[in-house]
Amino acid sequence: MSEHGDKIDAGDRTGIENAIAALKEAVKGDDADDIQSKTQALAQASMKLGEAMYKAQQAGAEGSEPEGEAKKDDNVVDAEFSEVDDDKKKGAA
């Protein structure tokens, strides 16, 4: 939340913070069903943050070079080679 919380609106951020607080309170008790319920509620609320992060990442990627293209390297040497058999070299000498 502290790193990406600004990517969502205040209502969604408040919903996530409330879900976190509710889960922290539920963990203090022994009711496994309540903890599970609060965990699910937090997961649902945090999906908005995940969506916002994904959209921001996609928007940033549109301005950069495509992933499939490699950067040009000026030190690349294009050469041909042929394999020489050591036995043939000894017989030719």
N, C-alpha and C positions, 0 to 999 in steps of 0.2 A: 504494500500500500504506500509506503513512504517513497518508493522509487517511481512507481507508475500511477499513483493515485490521481495525478492531475490529468490523466487521459480519459477519465470518466466524469460524468456530471455529479454534482453534490448529492443528489438523491441516491444514486447508485453507491457512491462512496459511503454514505451514512448507513445504507442497508448492509454493506459488507462489514463495516465497523460494528454494527449492532449484532450481526451474526457471529462475529469473532467474540464479542463480549459474552453473548449467550452461550457459546460453546465453552469458553473458559469457565463460566459459572457451572455448566453442566458437568464438566470434568471433575469439579470439586466433590460431586456427589457419587453415588454408587449405581445410579440407574442407567444401565447400558442402553436401553431403548431411547432414553432421553438424549444421551450422548450421540447415538447414531442419528437421531432425528436432527439434532443441532449441526452435526457434521454435514448431513445432506443439505440442510438449509444454507450453510456457509458455501458449499460447493456450488449450489445454484446461484447464490448472490455473486460469487467471485467469477462466474462465467462472463459477466459483463466486462470485468477488468481484462480477462483473457482475450475477449473479442476486440477490445480497444487496443490492446498491445499488438495483436495480430494485424489489425488494420494499419496501425502506425508503422509496423515493420514493412508491410507491403507497400505503403506509400513511400517509404524511404528507399526501398529496393527498386522502385520504378526509375529513379534518377541515376542509379548506378549501372555498371556494365552487367550484362547477362551472366548468370552463373556458369553457363556452358563454355563461354569464351575464355581462353587463357590469356594472360597478359603477354604482350610481345616481349621477347627477350632478345636483345641485340647480340648476345654472345652465343647464339645457336649456330652450329656448323652443320651444314648439309653435306654429307659425304657418302660415297659408295665404298664398299669393301668386298673383298673376296677371301674366302677361307683357303689357306694353303696347307696342304697335308705334309707333315714333316717327312714322311717316307718319300714323297715325290721330290722334295728339295734335296735329300741326300743322294738320290739316284741321278739327278740332273747335274750334280757338281762334279 
